Amino acid sequence: MCTPPDASRSLPDFTELDLQGKVLPEGVGPGDIKAFQVLYREHCEAIVDVMVNLQFTLVETLWKTFWRHNLSQPSEAPALAV
């Protein structure tokens, strides 16, 4: 029986961000950036996993879930530029 590949092994390590001297938006700290990196890595692994397993119809669902996309309610939060 063939074991499907592990998605986490097919992604390279993400580079650590150097936030020294960078001004972050109000209310956003280094811990928030790290949390986003971890969540984004998990999201990328999930995308690779559905692609490897030929479950292409799940890609849109994963994207919408990650970005909390809701077509019926426009986002009230302003976009952050870092």
N, CA, C and O atoms as CSV, one atom per row, in Angstrom:
chain,resi,resn,atom,element,x,y,z
A,1,MET,N,N,0.837,-1.173,0.000
A,1,MET,CA,C,0.000,0.000,0.000
A,1,MET,C,C,0.889,1.247,0.000
A,1,MET,O,O,1.853,1.320,0.762
A,2,CYS,N,N,0.573,2.211,-0.838
A,2,CYS,CA,C,1.376,3.417,-0.987
A,2,CYS,C,C,0.901,4.480,0.006
A,2,CYS,O,O,-0.291,4.772,0.099
A,3,THR,N,N,1.847,5.047,0.738
A,3,THR,CA,C,1.531,6.100,1.692
A,3,THR,C,C,1.632,7.448,0.983
A,3,THR,O,O,2.631,7.723,0.319
A,4,PRO,N,N,0.585,8.307,1.122
A,4,PRO,CA,C,0.667,9.617,0.475
A,4,PRO,C,C,1.783,10.456,1.080
A,4,PRO,O,O,2.091,10.310,2.262
A,5,PRO,N,N,2.392,11.331,0.289
A,5,PRO,CA,C,3.483,12.160,0.807
A,5,PRO,C,C,2.999,13.100,1.907
A,5,PRO,O,O,1.836,13.504,1.930
A,6,ASP,N,N,3.899,13.438,2.808
A,6,ASP,CA,C,3.609,14.365,3.888
A,6,ASP,C,C,3.784,15.783,3.352
A,6,ASP,O,O,4.880,16.163,2.938
A,7,ALA,N,N,2.697,16.570,3.359
A,7,ALA,CA,C,2.725,17.922,2.788
A,7,ALA,C,C,3.733,18.821,3.488
A,7,ALA,O,O,4.331,19.691,2.854
A,8,SER,N,N,3.928,18.622,4.781
A,8,SER,CA,C,4.832,19.506,5.513
A,8,SER,C,C,6.280,19.345,5.070
A,8,SER,O,O,7.092,20.252,5.249
A,9,ARG,N,N,6.602,18.201,4.496
A,9,ARG,CA,C,7.979,17.971,4.030
A,9,ARG,C,C,8.218,18.533,2.642
A,9,ARG,O,O,9.370,18.667,2.228
A,10,SER,N,N,7.168,18.863,1.914
A,10,SER,CA,C,7.347,19.356,0.550
A,10,SER,C,C,7.521,20.874,0.505
A,10,SER,O,O,7.812,21.429,-0.554
A,11,LEU,N,N,7.347,21.545,1.632
A,11,LEU,CA,C,7.552,22.991,1.684
A,11,LEU,C,C,8.911,23.308,2.291
A,11,LEU,O,O,9.320,22.671,3.262
A,12,PRO,N,N,9.605,24.275,1.734
A,12,PRO,CA,C,10.872,24.686,2.366
A,12,PRO,C,C,10.565,25.432,3.663
A,12,PRO,O,O,9.444,25.896,3.870
A,13,ASP,N,N,11.559,25.542,4.524
A,13,ASP,CA,C,11.384,26.329,5.735
A,13,ASP,C,C,11.160,27.782,5.356
A,13,ASP,O,O,11.795,28.302,4.439
A,14,PHE,N,N,10.255,28.429,6.068
A,14,PHE,CA,C,10.006,29.837,5.825
A,14,PHE,C,C,11.103,30.646,6.506
A,14,PHE,O,O,11.547,30.303,7.601
A,15,THR,N,N,11.525,31.695,5.868
A,15,THR,CA,C,12.563,32.560,6.405
A,15,THR,C,C,12.011,33.340,7.596
A,15,THR,O,O,10.877,33.819,7.569
A,16,GLU,N,N,12.829,33.459,8.635
A,16,GLU,CA,C,12.437,34.281,9.781
A,16,GLU,C,C,12.446,35.747,9.357
A,16,GLU,O,O,13.376,36.204,8.692
A,17,LEU,N,N,11.423,36.465,9.740
A,17,LEU,CA,C,11.358,37.886,9.402
A,17,LEU,C,C,12.176,38.704,10.396
A,17,LEU,O,O,12.135,38.464,11.603
A,18,ASP,N,N,12.905,39.656,9.874
A,18,ASP,CA,C,13.673,40.555,10.718
A,18,ASP,C,C,12.829,41.809,10.923
A,18,ASP,O,O,12.705,42.636,10.020
A,19,LEU,N,N,12.251,41.946,12.111
A,19,LEU,CA,C,11.381,43.076,12.400
A,19,LEU,C,C,12.097,44.219,13.104
A,19,LEU,O,O,11.473,45.210,13.485
A,20,GLN,N,N,13.416,44.079,13.278
A,20,GLN,CA,C,14.188,45.132,13.941
A,20,GLN,C,C,14.072,46.430,13.152
A,20,GLN,O,O,14.343,46.474,11.952
A,21,GLY,N,N,13.665,47.480,13.846
A,21,GLY,CA,C,13.566,48.783,13.208
A,21,GLY,C,C,12.327,48.971,12.355
A,21,GLY,O,O,12.147,50.039,11.771
A,22,LYS,N,N,11.468,47.968,12.265
A,22,LYS,CA,C,10.248,48.066,11.465
A,22,LYS,C,C,9.112,48.590,12.344
A,22,LYS,O,O,8.965,48.175,13.493
A,23,VAL,N,N,8.320,49.493,11.802
A,23,VAL,CA,C,7.163,50.016,12.511
A,23,VAL,C,C,5.954,49.182,12.105
A,23,VAL,O,O,5.585,49.132,10.931
A,24,LEU,N,N,5.345,48.533,13.086
A,24,LEU,CA,C,4.163,47.722,12.826
A,24,LEU,C,C,2.908,48.556,13.051
A,24,LEU,O,O,2.943,49.526,13.807
A,25,PRO,N,N,1.812,48.197,12.413
A,25,PRO,CA,C,0.567,48.920,12.638
A,25,PRO,C,C,0.168,48.863,14.123
A,25,PRO,O,O,0.528,47.931,14.842
A,26,GLU,N,N,-0.566,49.859,14.550
A,26,GLU,CA,C,-1.020,49.918,15.938
A,26,GLU,C,C,-1.811,48.660,16.281
A,26,GLU,O,O,-2.685,48.242,15.522
A,27,GLY,N,N,-1.502,48.066,17.417
A,27,GLY,CA,C,-2.201,46.869,17.868
A,27,GLY,C,C,-1.613,45.568,17.347
A,27,GLY,O,O,-2.103,44.488,17.676
A,28,VAL,N,N,-0.560,45.662,16.533
A,28,VAL,CA,C,0.089,44.472,15.986
A,28,VAL,C,C,1.497,44.389,16.565
A,28,VAL,O,O,2.287,45.326,16.452
A,29,GLY,N,N,1.794,43.254,17.184
A,29,GLY,CA,C,3.116,43.057,17.767
A,29,GLY,C,C,3.852,41.909,17.121
A,29,GLY,O,O,3.295,41.207,16.278
A,30,PRO,N,N,5.104,41.711,17.507
A,30,PRO,CA,C,5.889,40.599,16.965
A,30,PRO,C,C,5.216,39.236,17.183
A,30,PRO,O,O,5.321,38.354,16.331
A,31,GLY,N,N,4.531,39.060,18.308
A,31,GLY,CA,C,3.826,37.799,18.566
A,31,GLY,C,C,2.710,37.556,17.565
A,31,GLY,O,O,2.453,36.415,17.181
A,32,ASP,N,N,2.043,38.632,17.139
A,32,ASP,CA,C,0.987,38.513,16.124
A,32,ASP,C,C,1.574,38.074,14.790
A,32,ASP,O,O,0.993,37.251,14.082
A,33,ILE,N,N,2.732,38.634,14.458
A,33,ILE,CA,C,3.398,38.274,13.199
A,33,ILE,C,C,3.797,36.801,13.227
A,33,ILE,O,O,3.602,36.087,12.243
A,34,LYS,N,N,4.355,36.345,14.346
A,34,LYS,CA,C,4.769,34.942,14.483
A,34,LYS,C,C,3.557,34.020,14.394
A,34,LYS,O,O,3.611,32.982,13.733
A,35,ALA,N,N,2.466,34.395,15.057
A,35,ALA,CA,C,1.241,33.583,15.005
A,35,ALA,C,C,0.735,33.479,13.564
A,35,ALA,O,O,0.319,32.407,13.123
A,36,PHE,N,N,0.772,34.597,12.834
A,36,PHE,CA,C,0.348,34.573,11.440
A,36,PHE,C,C,1.233,33.648,10.616
A,36,PHE,O,O,0.738,32.899,9.773
A,37,GLN,N,N,2.555,33.697,10.859
A,37,GLN,CA,C,3.486,32.824,10.130
A,37,GLN,C,C,3.143,31.353,10.357
A,37,GLN,O,O,3.142,30.559,9.416
A,38,VAL,N,N,2.854,30.996,11.602
A,38,VAL,CA,C,2.529,29.602,11.923
A,38,VAL,C,C,1.229,29.193,11.235
A,38,VAL,O,O,1.151,28.124,10.629
A,39,LEU,N,N,0.213,30.045,11.329
A,39,LEU,CA,C,-1.067,29.735,10.689
A,39,LEU,C,C,-0.934,29.665,9.172
A,39,LEU,O,O,-1.540,28.806,8.530
A,40,TYR,N,N,-0.140,30.570,8.599
A,40,TYR,CA,C,0.052,30.573,7.152
A,40,TYR,C,C,0.778,29.309,6.695
A,40,TYR,O,O,0.445,28.742,5.655
A,41,ARG,N,N,1.759,28.873,7.464
A,41,ARG,CA,C,2.483,27.635,7.145
A,41,ARG,C,C,1.508,26.450,7.123
A,41,ARG,O,O,1.537,25.629,6.206
A,42,GLU,N,N,0.646,26.375,8.148
A,42,GLU,CA,C,-0.342,25.297,8.202
A,42,GLU,C,C,-1.288,25.370,7.009
A,42,GLU,O,O,-1.660,24.341,6.445
A,43,HIS,N,N,-1.677,26.584,6.624
A,43,HIS,CA,C,-2.549,26.780,5.471
A,43,HIS,C,C,-1.858,26.291,4.195
A,43,HIS,O,O,-2.468,25.597,3.381
A,44,CYS,N,N,-0.592,26.651,4.026
A,44,CYS,CA,C,0.164,26.215,2.846
A,44,CYS,C,C,0.279,24.693,2.796
A,44,CYS,O,O,0.152,24.093,1.728
A,45,GLU,N,N,0.518,24.070,3.950
A,45,GLU,CA,C,0.600,22.613,4.011
A,45,GLU,C,C,-0.736,21.983,3.618
A,45,GLU,O,O,-0.764,20.961,2.933
A,46,ALA,N,N,-1.836,22.588,4.048
A,46,ALA,CA,C,-3.157,22.064,3.695
A,46,ALA,C,C,-3.403,22.184,2.189
A,46,ALA,O,O,-3.965,21.277,1.577
A,47,ILE,N,N,-2.982,23.303,1.595
A,47,ILE,CA,C,-3.132,23.485,0.144
A,47,ILE,C,C,-2.331,22.423,-0.605
A,47,ILE,O,O,-2.843,21.798,-1.533
A,48,VAL,N,N,-1.085,22.219,-0.207
A,48,VAL,CA,C,-0.249,21.203,-0.858
A,48,VAL,C,C,-0.889,19.823,-0.687
A,48,VAL,O,O,-0.900,19.026,-1.625
A,49,ASP,N,N,-1.416,19.542,0.495
A,49,ASP,CA,C,-2.031,18.239,0.765
A,49,ASP,C,C,-3.217,17.968,-0.165
A,49,ASP,O,O,-3.329,16.874,-0.717
A,50,VAL,N,N,-4.105,18.958,-0.344
A,50,VAL,CA,C,-5.256,18.714,-1.222
A,50,VAL,C,C,-4.821,18.612,-2.678
A,50,VAL,O,O,-5.439,17.891,-3.461
A,51,MET,N,N,-3.753,19.334,-3.050
A,51,MET,CA,C,-3.265,19.232,-4.423
A,51,MET,C,C,-2.652,17.852,-4.679
A,51,MET,O,O,-2.911,17.229,-5.709
A,52,VAL,N,N,-1.842,17.386,-3.734
A,52,VAL,CA,C,-1.199,16.073,-3.870
A,52,VAL,C,C,-2.249,14.967,-3.950
A,52,VAL,O,O,-2.077,13.981,-4.666
A,53,ASN,N,N,-3.337,15.146,-3.204
A,53,ASN,CA,C,-4.391,14.137,-3.176
A,53,ASN,C,C,-5.496,14.391,-4.211
A,53,ASN,O,O,-6.565,13.782,-4.168
A,54,LEU,N,N,-5.203,15.314,-5.144
A,54,LEU,CA,C,-6.099,15.607,-6.275
A,54,LEU,C,C,-7.496,16.038,-5.829
A,54,LEU,O,O,-8.488,15.717,-6.484
A,55,GLN,N,N,-7.567,16.754,-4.728
A,55,GLN,CA,C,-8.851,17.258,-4.213
A,55,GLN,C,C,-8.957,18.751,-4.534
A,55,GLN,O,O,-9.084,19.583,-3.636
A,56,PHE,N,N,-8.904,19.070,-5.807
A,56,PHE,CA,C,-8.825,20.454,-6.259
A,56,PHE,C,C,-10.024,21.292,-5.835
A,56,PHE,O,O,-9.893,22.501,-5.640
A,57,THR,N,N,-11.178,20.674,-5.691
A,57,THR,CA,C,-12.370,21.429,-5.317
A,57,THR,C,C,-12.269,22.004,-3.905
A,57,THR,O,O,-13.027,22.910,-3.556
A,58,LEU,N,N,-11.351,21.497,-3.092
A,58,LEU,CA,C,-11.203,21.994,-1.726
A,58,LEU,C,C,-10.305,23.226,-1.617
A,58,LEU,O,O,-10.261,23.865,-0.566
A,59,VAL,N,N,-9.597,23.564,-2.678
A,59,VAL,CA,C,-8.666,24.695,-2.625
A,59,VAL,C,C,-9.407,25.991,-2.306
A,59,VAL,O,O,-8.983,26.741,-1.426
A,60,GLU,N,N,-10.493,26.261,-2.997
A,60,GLU,CA,C,-11.242,27.496,-2.747
A,60,GLU,C,C,-11.752,27.544,-1.310
A,60,GLU,O,O,-11.697,28.592,-0.665
A,61,THR,N,N,-12.240,26.429,-0.812
A,61,THR,CA,C,-12.727,26.371,0.570
A,61,THR,C,C,-11.607,26.676,1.553
A,61,THR,O,O,-11.810,27.411,2.520
A,62,LEU,N,N,-10.430,26.117,1.312
A,62,LEU,CA,C,-9.293,26.388,2.194
A,62,LEU,C,C,-8.918,27.865,2.167
A,62,LEU,O,O,-8.660,28.460,3.214
A,63,TRP,N,N,-8.886,28.456,0.982
A,63,TRP,CA,C,-8.544,29.873,0.884
A,63,TRP,C,C,-9.559,30.724,1.643
A,63,TRP,O,O,-9.191,31.588,2.439
A,64,LYS,N,N,-10.843,30.467,1.385
A,64,LYS,CA,C,-11.892,31.255,2.043
A,64,LYS,C,C,-11.855,31.070,3.556
A,64,LYS,O,O,-12.057,32.026,4.305
A,65,THR,N,N,-11.603,29.864,4.001
A,65,THR,CA,C,-11.539,29.609,5.433
A,65,THR,C,C,-10.354,30.333,6.057
A,65,THR,O,O,-10.485,30.939,7.120
A,66,PHE,N,N,-9.215,30.274,5.412
A,66,PHE,CA,C,-8.020,30.924,5.960
A,66,PHE,C,C,-8.208,32.436,6.052
A,66,PHE,O,O,-7.885,33.049,7.069
A,67,TRP,N,N,-8.721,33.017,5.005
A,67,TRP,CA,C,-8.861,34.474,4.967
A,67,TRP,C,C,-10.192,34.931,5.538
A,67,TRP,O,O,-10.508,36.120,5.494
A,68,ARG,N,N,-10.983,33.998,6.078
A,68,ARG,CA,C,-12.281,34.319,6.679
A,68,ARG,C,C,-13.170,35.083,5.701
A,68,ARG,O,O,-13.865,36.030,6.068
A,69,HIS,N,N,-13.125,34.648,4.468
A,69,HIS,CA,C,-13.859,35.300,3.395
A,69,HIS,C,C,-15.348,35.020,3.547
A,69,HIS,O,O,-15.758,33.872,3.717
A,70,ASN,N,N,-16.151,36.071,3.486
A,70,ASN,CA,C,-17.596,35.914,3.559
A,70,ASN,C,C,-18.206,36.868,2.540
A,70,ASN,O,O,-18.160,38.085,2.720
A,71,LEU,N,N,-18.776,36.321,1.475
A,71,LEU,CA,C,-19.315,37.156,0.408
A,71,LEU,C,C,-20.503,37.998,0.852
A,71,LEU,O,O,-20.727,39.073,0.296
A,72,SER,N,N,-21.270,37.541,1.838
A,72,SER,CA,C,-22.469,38.258,2.241
A,72,SER,C,C,-22.172,39.451,3.154
A,72,SER,O,O,-23.022,40.326,3.318
A,73,GLN,N,N,-20.970,39.496,3.753
A,73,GLN,CA,C,-20.622,40.593,4.654
A,73,GLN,C,C,-19.277,41.178,4.255
A,73,GLN,O,O,-18.249,40.513,4.381
A,74,PRO,N,N,-19.274,42.424,3.771
A,74,PRO,CA,C,-17.994,43.042,3.439
A,74,PRO,C,C,-17.163,43.236,4.698
A,74,PRO,O,O,-17.697,43.438,5.789
A,75,SER,N,N,-15.865,43.173,4.531
A,75,SER,CA,C,-14.953,43.325,5.667
A,75,SER,C,C,-15.026,44.733,6.217
A,75,SER,O,O,-14.989,45.707,5.465
A,76,GLU,N,N,-15.131,44.838,7.536
A,76,GLU,CA,C,-15.156,46.151,8.188
A,76,GLU,C,C,-13.759,46.550,8.630
A,76,GLU,O,O,-13.508,47.721,8.914
A,77,ALA,N,N,-12.847,45.585,8.690
A,77,ALA,CA,C,-11.493,45.881,9.137
A,77,ALA,C,C,-10.675,46.452,7.986
A,77,ALA,O,O,-10.711,45.924,6.875
A,78,PRO,N,N,-9.939,47.527,8.247
A,78,PRO,CA,C,-9.100,48.092,7.169
A,78,PRO,C,C,-7.944,47.142,6.852
A,78,PRO,O,O,-7.468,46.406,7.716
A,79,ALA,N,N,-7.513,47.178,5.616
A,79,ALA,CA,C,-6.371,46.354,5.214
A,79,ALA,C,C,-5.114,46.888,5.879
A,79,ALA,O,O,-4.933,48.098,6.008
A,80,LEU,N,N,-4.240,45.968,6.303
A,80,LEU,CA,C,-2.984,46.357,6.923
A,80,LEU,C,C,-1.859,46.236,5.908
A,80,LEU,O,O,-1.756,45.234,5.200
A,81,ALA,N,N,-1.035,47.239,5.841
A,81,ALA,CA,C,0.131,47.185,4.972
A,81,ALA,C,C,1.359,47.179,5.857
A,81,ALA,O,O,1.583,48.127,6.610
A,82,VAL,N,N,2.160,46.123,5.779
A,82,VAL,CA,C,3.390,46.022,6.573
A,82,VAL,C,C,4.576,46.054,5.641
A,82,VAL,O,O,5.719,45.981,6.093
